[in-house]
Amino acid sequence: MNNIVAIFKKQLKDTLRNKTVLIQFVLFPIMTLIMNNAIKIQEMPENFFVILFAAMYIGMAPLTSIASIISEEKEKNTLRVLIMSNVKPHEYLLGIGSYVWFACMLGGLAICTVGGYDLKTSIAFMGIIAIGVLTSLLIGAIIGIWSKTQMMATSITVPVMMIFSFVPMLSLFNSTIEKVARVIYSEQISRMLNQINSLQLNVENIGVIGLNILIAAILFIIIFKKCKLS
C-alpha cells in the first residue's frame, strides 16, 4: 500500500509539470461549461452538451492518459528504476490506475455539476462515469504496456480513442452508425446518460458494458504476461 500511495503522489507531481497529460483532465469540463452556457438552440435536449462531452471524455481522457504515462516511463527507463527499487508491477499499475481514475472522476464531477442535477441523479451520473472510466483505463493500460515508446503508444491510441469517444456522438446523427455502435461500451454509457433523469438499466446496457470489460481484462492479462513491465 505504501508503494501504491508513493506512485500516486509521484504521478500527481509529474502531471502538474506535464501539460500534455494535465490538459486531458480539464479540456472537456471546460468545453462543457462554455458550450452548455453559450449555446441555446430551440428544441435542443436538456443538458445536451453535458451528456455529449461526458461520453467523449470517458472514451478519451483515461485511455490516452494512462497509455501516455506508462509508455513514457517505459521509454525513459523510469519504470525500470521503480521496479529495481522493489516496486512490484501490480503496485505500479494500481498506483497509476488509481491516480488516473481519481483525476478523471474529478473531471466527471465538474461535468456533472454543470448539468445541475439533483443528488440522486448526480450519484447515478457519477456511477456511470466511474464504470466508463474503469473500462477505458484497462484499454489504455493495454496500449501502454504493449508500446515500446511513447510515439508508438500515441500512434495506437489516437485511432482507438477516436472510435470510443466520437462514435457515440456520430450515432446521434446516423442510424447506421447507431446500430453498429451499440456493441461499444462508450455508446451504452452515452445512452444511459441520455436517460439519466429516469434511468432504467436493461440487459443490453449491462451485457455490452460487462462484455467490453471482460474482453479488456482478458487482453490486459495476456498483454501483461507477454510484454511485462520493464
ZINOR-V528972 format. One record per backbone hydrogen bond with DSSP energy under -1.0 kcal/mol. NH is the residue of the N-H (numbers start at 1). CO is the residue of the C=O. If there is no record, write none. Layout:
# ZINOR-V528972
{{NH;CO} {NH;CO}}
This chain:
# ZINOR-V528972
{{5;1} {6;2} {7;3} {8;4} {9;5} {10;6} {11;7} {12;8} {13;9} {14;10} {15;11} {16;12} {18;14} {19;17} {22;18} {23;19} {25;22} {27;23} {30;26} {31;27} {32;28} {33;29} {34;30} {35;31} {36;32} {37;33} {38;34} {39;35} {44;41} {48;45} {51;47} {52;48} {53;49} {54;50} {55;51} {56;52} {57;53} {58;54} {59;55} {61;57} {64;60} {65;61} {66;62} {67;63} {68;64} {69;65} {70;66} {71;67} {72;68} {73;69} {74;70} {75;71} {76;72} {79;73} {81;77} {82;78} {83;79} {84;80} {85;81} {86;83} {87;82} {92;88} {93;89} {94;90} {95;91} {96;92} {97;93} {98;94} {99;95} {100;96} {101;97} {102;98} {103;99} {104;100} {105;101} {106;102} {107;103} {108;104} {109;105} {110;106} {111;107} {112;108} {113;109} {114;110} {115;111} {116;113} {122;118} {123;119} {124;120} {125;121} {126;122} {127;123} {128;124} {129;125} {130;126} {131;127} {132;128} {133;129} {134;130} {135;131} {136;132} {137;133} {138;134} {139;135} {140;136} {141;137} {142;138} {143;139} {144;140} {145;141} {146;142} {147;143} {153;149} {154;150} {155;151} {156;152} {157;153} {158;154} {160;156} {161;157} {162;158} {163;159} {164;160} {165;161} {166;162} {167;163} {170;166} {171;167} {172;169} {173;170} {178;174} {179;175} {180;176} {181;177} {183;180} {184;181} {188;184} {189;185} {190;186} {191;187} {192;188} {193;189} {194;190} {196;193} {198;195} {206;202} {207;203} {208;204} {209;205} {210;206} {211;207} {212;208} {213;209} {214;210} {215;211} {216;212} {217;213} {218;214} {219;215} {220;216} {221;217} {222;218} {223;219} {224;220} {225;221} {226;222} {227;223} {228;224}}
